[in-house]
Amino acid sequence: MNIYVLYFVMFALLVGALSSLKLCFHKNTSNVLIGEGLMAIIIATFLIVISKLGVSFAETVALFILVAGPVGTIAFSKVMRKNTEVIE
């Protein structure tokens, strides 16, 4: 694979990560959950690209992030749901 393609993909993922962070800092809980899920996917994709450059353990870490990202989103939404039920 051409090295310039890898650099472009890494730059595009960086822009996506910044927009995901911007989304995470909104006040709505749904925006935070969407931003966190998007960030997990972006980081995992970035690690897959890095593994093509020779980092051998990056694919394993990416798989872990792809599993832990949705689990964290579900856990966070459950905690936030319980907190809103207590407040009301």
C-alpha positions as CSV (number, residue, x, y, z in Angstrom):
1,M,0.0,0.0,0.0
2,N,1.2,3.5,-0.9
3,I,2.6,5.4,2.2
4,Y,0.8,8.5,1.1
5,V,-2.5,6.7,1.2
6,L,-1.8,5.7,4.8
7,Y,-0.9,9.2,5.7
8,F,-4.1,10.5,4.2
9,V,-6.1,7.9,6.1
10,M,-4.4,8.9,9.3
11,F,-5.1,12.6,8.7
12,A,-8.8,11.8,7.9
13,L,-9.1,9.8,11.1
14,L,-7.6,12.6,13.1
15,V,-10.2,15.0,11.7
16,G,-12.9,12.5,12.5
17,A,-11.5,12.2,16.1
18,L,-11.6,15.9,16.6
19,S,-15.2,16.1,15.4
20,S,-16.1,13.2,17.7
21,L,-14.5,15.0,20.6
22,K,-16.5,18.1,19.8
23,L,-19.7,16.0,19.8
24,C,-18.7,14.5,23.2
25,F,-18.6,17.9,24.9
26,H,-22.2,18.8,24.1
27,K,-24.7,18.9,27.0
28,N,-27.0,16.2,25.6
29,T,-26.4,12.7,26.9
30,S,-27.2,11.2,23.5
31,N,-24.5,13.3,21.9
32,V,-21.9,12.1,24.4
33,L,-22.9,8.5,23.7
34,I,-22.7,8.9,20.0
35,G,-19.3,10.7,20.3
36,E,-17.9,8.0,22.5
37,G,-19.0,5.3,20.1
38,L,-17.6,7.1,17.1
39,M,-14.3,7.7,18.9
40,A,-14.0,3.9,19.7
41,I,-14.5,3.1,16.0
42,I,-12.0,5.8,14.9
43,I,-9.3,4.7,17.3
44,A,-9.8,1.0,16.3
45,T,-9.5,2.0,12.6
46,F,-6.4,4.0,13.3
47,L,-4.8,1.0,15.1
48,I,-5.6,-1.2,12.1
49,V,-3.8,1.3,9.8
50,I,-0.9,1.5,12.3
51,S,-0.7,-2.3,12.2
52,K,-0.1,-2.1,8.4
53,L,3.1,-0.1,9.2
54,G,4.5,-2.9,11.3
55,V,3.1,-2.7,14.9
56,S,2.1,-6.3,15.5
57,F,-0.1,-5.9,18.6
58,A,-2.3,-3.1,17.2
59,E,-4.9,-5.5,15.7
60,T,-5.5,-7.2,19.1
61,V,-5.9,-3.8,20.8
62,A,-8.3,-2.7,18.1
63,L,-10.4,-5.8,18.5
64,F,-10.5,-5.1,22.3
65,I,-11.6,-1.5,21.7
66,L,-14.3,-2.6,19.2
67,V,-15.7,-4.9,21.9
68,A,-15.2,-2.6,24.9
69,G,-16.6,0.5,23.1
70,P,-20.2,-0.6,22.8
71,V,-20.1,-2.2,26.2
72,G,-18.9,1.1,27.7
73,T,-21.7,2.9,25.8
74,I,-24.3,0.6,27.2
75,A,-22.9,0.8,30.7
76,F,-22.8,4.6,30.6
77,S,-26.4,4.8,29.3
78,K,-27.6,2.5,32.1
79,V,-25.8,4.6,34.8
80,M,-27.2,7.8,33.3
81,R,-30.7,6.3,33.2
82,K,-30.5,5.4,36.9
83,N,-29.3,8.9,37.8
84,T,-32.2,10.5,36.0
85,E,-34.7,8.2,37.6
86,V,-33.3,9.2,41.1
87,I,-33.5,12.9,40.2
88,E,-37.1,12.7,39.1
